[in-house]
């Protein structure tokens, strides 16, 4: 592979006026040179003209928001010509009539012996091992948290993956294929056949705030493998779940009505309590009309969603009736028990429930228990009256039992909220004025009571339809709604370049000699365009000037640049440690450009030319848009989500 040299200016203005005797102006680095065909000026100009024309063409499309969740998933859509008419996909196949029109469907699949999906969602085949929580396997952080917090459930999940010879990304693709097929059918049935034939989709897929780039790419890979991009003209982009929720919640609010409670300069916290993760993000109101928001702090989150509450419920039942009795409960009976919990006690339990209240859980096949059973001695789990009595087929719970189920999960969520409030208070000089809970768990009555009592100085404002807020916000994003004017970076982003060697700053092992400009340089030094926690305005790009040395025109074929990222709070100064590759940017400098470049001659009599260009970074909804410019001409661009595919064997589980 041919290596070419490139410079990082130390002081572009001064260096342009003072050329060293060897002819070089600036620093130096290596770039890969690909073997693609020559790209001349006319080709670049034609491509740009086509892009400008396409930008001005108003094309009818359907914006589809897909909330792929750990426990439940939802889809919503809207036609670009009727952006105020937003529809939730439902009509789920189910034996339970109450589930038919729900806003979401369970993220569960079963497989047959051939490895094909035999059932999914609400219409599950009985007596089959159900694969759920598989989304957690796309994220290394979520997988580690699951293994730590729920070792038995983690072991069961790994066992099922091995049983069906599937990786998390494969199961996710299988599930998304079923979800997408149902959604497309639902949408088609409600559209004019003539429009349907040619209309395009803009899909916006949501991901948790804690998803790193690897988990994001695996999510996109699952969507591609599911056939979501098979329809001609379909595009796909990602959006963070809390940002999507904020878009839906704030859009739902009546702006004139907001002015009495929220005003410019006020901030609020979105608490997206979902199935697997709880994500938090905070915004400051920049202006009321038109509404503009600014991120106050980096999005944060943790693995303490509804699945951990469900697991606490099962553990409590096992403790109360004994493991022996619990293991006797059949698959169908256990499913009915969990459904009873999901649609009853889990949603209705309140912090101010009377101490003598009791709640009944249906467990078909359970023999029941008498008051004198040994369970009556477990004072730590019971309220003031410790004895239990349960008829056959039911289990009676007291307030102490139920509070024990909620306590750990709610405590973790409150810790996340407390940290977010403190960070915003420090950065903004005042606390947020309200918390907006969304997501399935966000509508939980007990959690809302806990948040109200813990954060008395912050108003808890419950938005309309919190369960579907994320997929509705994703649709709005696809329609072009973007209320947020800035982005707070979760990572460090930059490139590795060569700079003039300085023995005070650089290590000897990085010292190399560049033959064309005849200078010693320090190789692979990191230039960070964004650092973790940096607040960047979306309309204000970050730019760095660079130069490339070439001795022959053929060396100006598509040179490329590797872009890196790091999660370190103190980012590295050189290519090492936590610095990881993110994406590669191809630069279209045609050979015809070579003759127009300034020429230099080094002391060996070798002639060479130097090309100056600017590398620019813009941020939009968490997407990193990199652009290369030479003069006023764009010479290459990439969105950092366009990473190379991650191998399925590289998934965390």
Residue pairs with C-beta under 8 A, 6 or more apart in sequence:
1 32
1 33
2 32
2 33
2 555
3 30
3 31
3 32
3 33
4 30
4 31
4 33
4 548
4 549
4 550
4 555
4 559
5 28
5 29
5 30
5 31
5 498
5 514
5 516
5 517
5 548
5 549
6 28
6 29
6 30
6 31
6 497
6 498
6 546
6 547
6 548
6 549
7 24
7 25
7 26
7 27
7 28
7 29
7 498
7 517
7 546
7 547
7 548
7 549
7 610
8 26
8 27
8 29
8 497
8 498
8 499
8 525
8 527
8 544
8 546
9 15
9 25
9 26
9 27
9 545
9 546
9 547
10 26
10 27
10 499
10 500
12 26
12 545
15 25
15 26
16 25
19 25
19 600
20 517
20 519
21 603
22 517
22 518
22 519
22 600
22 602
22 603
23 517
23 600
23 601
23 602
23 608
24 516
24 517
24 518
24 519
24 549
24 600
24 602
24 610
25 547
25 610
26 500
26 547
27 497
27 498
27 499
27 500
27 521
28 498
28 499
28 500
28 514
28 517
28 519
28 521
28 549
29 496
29 497
29 498
29 499
29 521
29 523
29 524
30 498
30 523
31 548
31 559
31 560
31 561
32 559
32 560
33 555
33 557
33 558
33 559
34 557
34 558
34 559
34 560
34 586
35 557
36 557
36 558
36 586
37 557
38 557
38 590
38 591
38 592
39 557
39 558
39 588
39 589
39 590
40 590
40 591
40 592
41 590
41 592
41 593
43 590
44 588
44 590
44 633
44 634
44 635
45 633
48 633
48 634
59 80
59 200
60 79
60 80
60 81
60 195
60 199
61 79
61 80
61 199
61 200
61 201
61 202
62 77
62 78
62 79
62 80
62 187
62 199
62 200
62 201
62 202
63 77
63 78
63 79
63 80
63 83
63 202
63 204
63 475
63 476
63 477
63 478
63 479
64 75
64 76
64 77
64 183
64 187
64 201
64 202
64 203
64 204
64 475
64 478
65 75
65 76
65 77
65 204
65 206
65 244
65 470
65 471
65 472
65 473
65 474
65 475
65 476
65 477
65 478
66 73
66 74
66 75
66 176
66 179
66 180
66 183
66 203
66 204
66 205
66 206
66 223
66 228
66 471
66 474
67 73
67 74
67 75
67 104
67 206
67 241
67 244
67 468
67 470
67 471
67 474
68 107
68 135
68 172
68 176
68 179
68 205
68 206
68 219
69 104
69 107
69 135
69 274
69 275
69 276
69 440
70 107
70 133
70 135
70 136
70 274
70 275
70 276
70 277
70 305
70 306
70 307
71 106
71 107
71 132
71 133
71 274
71 275
71 276
71 305
71 306
71 307
71 310
71 440
72 104
72 105
72 106
72 107
72 275
72 440
72 467
73 104
73 105
73 106
73 107
73 175
73 179
74 88
74 89
74 103
74 104
74 105
74 467
74 468
74 470
74 471
75 88
75 89
75 179
75 183
75 186
75 471
76 86
76 87
76 88
76 89
76 468
76 471
76 472
76 474
76 475
77 86
77 87
77 89
77 183
77 187
77 475
78 85
78 86
78 87
78 475
78 476
78 478
78 479
79 85
80 479
83 479
86 472
86 475
86 476
87 190
88 103
88 468
88 471
88 472
89 182
89 183
89 186
89 187
90 100
90 101
90 102
90 103
90 186
91 100
91 101
91 186
92 99
92 100
92 101
92 102
92 105
92 121
92 122
92 123
92 182
93 121
93 122
93 123
93 182
94 100
94 121
94 122
94 123
95 122
95 123
96 122
96 339
98 343
99 122
103 465
103 467
103 468
104 440
104 467
104 468
105 121
105 122
105 179
105 182
106 121
106 122
106 132
107 132
107 134
107 135
107 175
107 275
108 120
108 121
108 124
108 130
108 131
108 132
108 175
109 117
109 119
109 120
109 130
109 131
109 134
109 171
109 174
109 175
109 178
110 117
110 118
110 119
110 120
110 124
110 125
110 128
110 129
110 130
110 131
111 117
111 118
111 128
111 131
111 164
111 166
112 118
115 164
115 165
115 166
117 174
117 175
117 177
117 178
118 125
118 128
119 125
119 128
120 175
120 178
120 179
121 178
121 179
121 182
124 130
124 335
126 331
126 332
127 331
127 332
129 160
129 163
131 157
131 160
131 161
131 164
131 166
131 171
133 146
133 153
133 157
133 276
133 307
134 157
134 161
134 168
134 171
134 172
134 175
135 168
135 172
135 276
136 142
136 143
136 146
136 157
136 168
136 276
136 303
137 143
137 157
137 161
137 167
137 168
137 169
137 171
137 172
137 651
137 652
137 653
138 168
138 169
138 172
138 211
138 215
138 218
138 219
138 222
138 651
138 652
139 208
139 210
139 211
139 212
139 214
139 215
139 652
140 212
140 214
140 215
140 652
141 210
141 212
141 215
141 303
142 208
142 210
142 215
142 276
142 277
142 303
142 652
143 154
143 652
143 653
144 652
145 302
145 303
146 153
146 154
146 157
146 303
147 154
149 303
149 308
150 308
150 311
153 311
157 653
158 653
161 167
161 168
161 171
161 653
164 171
166 174
167 648
167 649
167 651
167 653
168 218
168 651
168 652
168 653
169 218
169 221
169 222
169 225
169 646
169 648
169 651
170 222
170 225
170 648
172 218
172 219
172 222
172 226
173 221
173 222
173 223
173 225
173 226
174 226
175 226
176 222
176 223
176 226
176 228
177 225
177 226
177 227
180 226
180 227
180 228
188 196
191 199
200 231
200 232
200 233
200 234
200 235
201 231
201 233
201 234
201 235
202 234
202 235
202 237
202 478
203 223
203 228
203 229
203 234
203 235
203 236
203 237
203 478
204 236
204 237
204 238
204 239
204 244
204 474
204 475
204 477
204 478
205 219
205 220
205 223
205 236
205 237
205 238
205 239
205 474
206 238
206 239
206 240
206 241
206 244
206 470
206 471
206 473
206 474
207 215
207 216
207 219
207 238
207 239
207 240
207 241
208 240
208 241
208 274
208 276
208 277
208 279
208 301
209 240
209 241
209 242
209 272
209 277
209 279
209 280
209 281
209 299
209 300
209 301
210 277
210 279
210 300
210 301
210 302
210 303
211 219
211 240
212 491
212 567
213 491
213 565
213 582
213 640
213 643
214 646
214 650
216 238
216 641
217 641
217 643
217 645
217 646
218 646
218 651
219 238
220 236
220 238
220 641
221 645
221 646
221 648
223 229
223 236
224 236
228 234
228 236
229 235
229 236
237 477
237 478
237 621
237 623
237 641
238 622
238 623
238 641
239 473
239 474
239 477
239 621
239 622
240 279
240 281
240 299
240 621
240 622
241 272
241 274
241 277
241 279
241 439
241 470
242 270
242 272
242 279
242 280
242 281
242 299
242 301
243 281
243 299
243 473
243 484
243 621
243 622
244 469
244 470
244 471
244 472
244 473
244 474
244 476
244 477
245 270
245 272
245 436
245 438
245 439
245 469
245 470
245 473
246 270
246 281
246 283
246 293
246 436
246 473
246 483
246 484
247 473
247 476
247 477
247 481
247 483
248 438
248 463
248 468
248 469
248 470
248 472
248 473
248 476
249 270
249 436
249 438
249 463
249 469
249 473
250 291
250 293
250 483
251 473
251 476
251 481
251 483
252 463
252 464
252 465
253 463
255 288
255 289
255 291
258 288
259 288
261 433
261 434
261 459
261 461
262 268
262 285
262 288
262 433
262 434
263 285
263 288
264 285
264 286
264 287
264 288
265 284
265 285
266 284
266 285
266 432
266 433
267 282
267 283
267 284
267 285
267 296
267 424
267 428
267 430
267 432
267 433
268 282
268 283
268 285
268 432
268 433
268 434
268 435
268 436
268 461
269 280
269 281
269 282
269 417
269 420
269 421
269 424
269 432
269 434
269 435
269 436
269 458
270 279
270 280
270 281
270 282
270 283
270 436
270 438
271 278
271 280
271 413
271 416
271 417
271 435
271 436
271 437
271 438
271 442
271 451
272 278
272 279
272 280
272 281
272 301
272 438
272 439
272 442
272 470
273 305
273 306
273 413
273 437
273 438
273 439
273 440
273 441
273 442
273 444
273 447
274 305
274 306
274 439
274 440
274 441
274 442
274 470
275 305
275 306
275 307
275 439
275 440
275 441
276 303
276 305
276 306
276 307
277 301
277 302
277 303
277 304
277 305
278 301
278 302
278 303
278 304
278 305
278 412
278 413
278 416
278 439
278 441
279 299
279 300
279 301
280 299
280 300
280 301
280 416
280 417
280 420
281 295
281 297
281 299
281 300
282 295
282 296
282 297
282 420
282 423
282 424
282 432
283 293
283 294
283 295
283 296
283 484
284 293
284 294
284 295
284 296
284 428
285 291
285 292
285 293
286 292
286 293
286 294
286 485
291 483
292 483
292 484
292 485
293 483
293 484
293 485
294 484
294 485
294 486
295 484
295 486
295 487
295 488
295 535
296 423
296 424
296 427
296 428
296 432
296 488
297 420
297 423
297 424
297 427
297 488
298 423
298 488
298 489
298 490
298 532
298 533
299 488
299 490
300 416
300 419
300 420
300 423
301 416
302 412
302 416
304 409
304 412
304 413
304 416
305 439
305 441
306 440
306 441
308 408
308 409
309 346
309 405
309 406
309 409
309 441
310 338
310 341
310 342
310 346
312 404
312 405
312 406
312 408
312 409
313 338
313 341
313 346
313 405
314 338
316 381
316 397
316 401
316 404
316 405
317 326
317 337
317 361
317 363
317 395
318 326
319 378
319 381
320 375
320 381
320 388
320 395
320 397
320 401
321 363
321 366
321 369
321 375
321 395
325 366
325 367
328 365
329 337
329 363
329 365
329 366
330 364
330 365
332 364
333 363
333 364
333 365
333 366
336 362
336 363
336 364
337 361
337 362
337 363
337 364
340 361
340 362
341 361
344 359
345 359
345 361
345 397
345 402
346 444
347 443
347 444
347 445
348 445
349 359
349 402
349 406
349 445
349 446
350 445
350 446
350 449
351 446
351 449
351 450
351 453
352 449
353 399
353 402
354 399
355 383
355 384
355 399
356 383
356 384
356 385
357 398
357 399
358 396
358 397
358 398
359 396
359 397
359 398
359 402
360 394
360 395
360 396
360 397
361 394
361 395
361 396
361 397
362 393
362 394
363 393
363 394
363 395
364 393
365 393
366 390
366 392
366 393
366 394
366 395
367 392
368 390
368 391
368 392
368 393
368 394
369 375
369 388
369 389
369 390
369 395
370 389
371 387
371 388
371 389
372 387
373 388
375 388
376 382
376 386
376 387
376 388
377 386
378 386
379 386
381 400
381 401
381 404
382 388
382 398
382 400
382 401
383 398
383 399
383 400
383 401
385 398
388 396
388 398
389 396
390 396
406 446
406 447
406 450
410 446
410 447
410 450
413 447
413 450
413 451
414 450
414 451
414 454
417 435
417 451
417 454
417 455
418 454
418 455
421 431
421 432
421 455
421 458
424 431
424 432
425 431
425 432
431 457
431 458
432 458
433 458
433 459
434 458
434 459
434 460
434 461
435 451
435 455
435 458
435 459
435 460
435 461
436 461
436 462
436 463
437 443
437 447
437 448
437 451
437 460
437 462
437 463
437 466
438 463
438 466
438 467
438 469
438 470
439 466
439 467
439 469
439 470
440 467
441 447
442 466
442 467
443 462
443 466
443 467
448 460
448 462
451 460
452 460
463 469
465 472
477 621
482 538
482 620
482 621
484 538
484 621
485 537
485 538
485 539
486 535
486 536
486 537
486 538
487 535
487 536
487 538
487 619
487 620
487 621
487 622
488 533
488 534
488 535
488 536
489 530
489 531
489 532
489 533
489 534
489 535
489 536
489 619
490 532
490 567
491 530
491 532
491 565
491 566
491 567
492 528
492 530
492 531
492 532
492 565
492 566
492 567
492 568
492 571
493 528
493 529
493 530
493 563
493 564
493 565
493 582
493 617
493 624
493 640
494 526
494 527
494 528
494 529
494 530
494 563
494 564
494 565
494 571
495 526
495 527
495 529
495 561
495 562
495 563
495 564
495 615
496 524
496 525
496 526
496 527
496 562
496 564
496 574
496 575
496 579
497 524
497 525
497 526
497 527
497 546
498 512
498 514
498 521
498 522
498 523
498 524
498 525
499 506
499 521
499 522
499 525
500 519
500 520
500 521
500 522
501 510
501 511
501 519
501 520
501 521
501 522
502 522
505 522
506 522
506 525
507 522
507 574
510 522
510 523
510 524
510 525
510 574
511 520
511 521
511 522
511 523
512 520
512 521
512 522
512 523
513 519
513 520
513 521
514 520
514 521
514 549
515 602
515 604
515 606
516 549
516 551
516 602
516 606
516 608
517 549
517 600
517 602
517 608
518 602
518 603
518 604
522 574
524 574
524 575
525 573
525 574
525 575
526 564
526 571
526 572
526 573
526 574
526 575
526 579
527 544
528 571
529 542
529 544
529 615
529 617
530 536
530 542
530 617
530 619
531 571
532 566
532 567
532 568
532 569
532 571
536 542
536 619
538 618
538 619
538 620
541 616
541 617
541 618
541 627
542 616
542 617
542 618
543 614
543 615
543 616
543 617
544 614
544 615
545 612
545 613
545 614
546 612
546 613
546 614
546 615
547 610
547 611
547 612
547 613
548 556
548 559
548 589
548 610
548 611
548 613
549 608
549 609
549 610
550 556
550 594
550 597
550 608
550 609
550 610
550 611
551 606
551 607
551 608
551 609
552 594
553 591
553 592
553 594
553 595
554 591
556 589
556 590
556 591
556 593
556 594
556 611
557 589
557 591
558 586
558 587
558 588
558 589
559 586
559 587
559 589
560 584
560 585
560 586
560 587
561 584
561 585
561 587
561 615
561 628
562 581
562 583
562 584
562 585
563 581
563 582
563 583
563 584
563 585
563 624
563 626
563 638
563 640
564 575
564 579
564 580
564 581
564 582
565 579
565 580
565 582
566 572
566 577
566 578
566 579
566 580
567 578
568 577
568 578
571 579
572 578
572 579
582 624
582 640
582 643
583 626
583 638
583 640
583 642
583 643
583 644
584 638
584 644
585 626
585 628
585 636
585 637
585 638
586 636
586 638
587 613
587 628
587 635
587 636
588 628
588 635
588 636
589 611
589 613
589 630
589 635
593 611
593 630
594 609
597 609
597 610
597 611
598 609
598 610
599 607
599 608
599 609
600 607
600 608
600 609
600 610
601 607
601 608
602 608
611 630
612 630
613 628
613 629
613 630
613 635
614 628
614 629
614 630
615 626
615 627
615 628
616 626
616 627
616 628
616 629
617 624
617 625
617 626
617 627
618 624
618 625
618 627
619 625
623 639
623 640
623 641
624 639
624 640
625 637
625 638
625 639
625 640
626 637
626 638
626 639
626 640
627 634
627 636
627 637
628 634
628 635
628 636
628 637
629 635
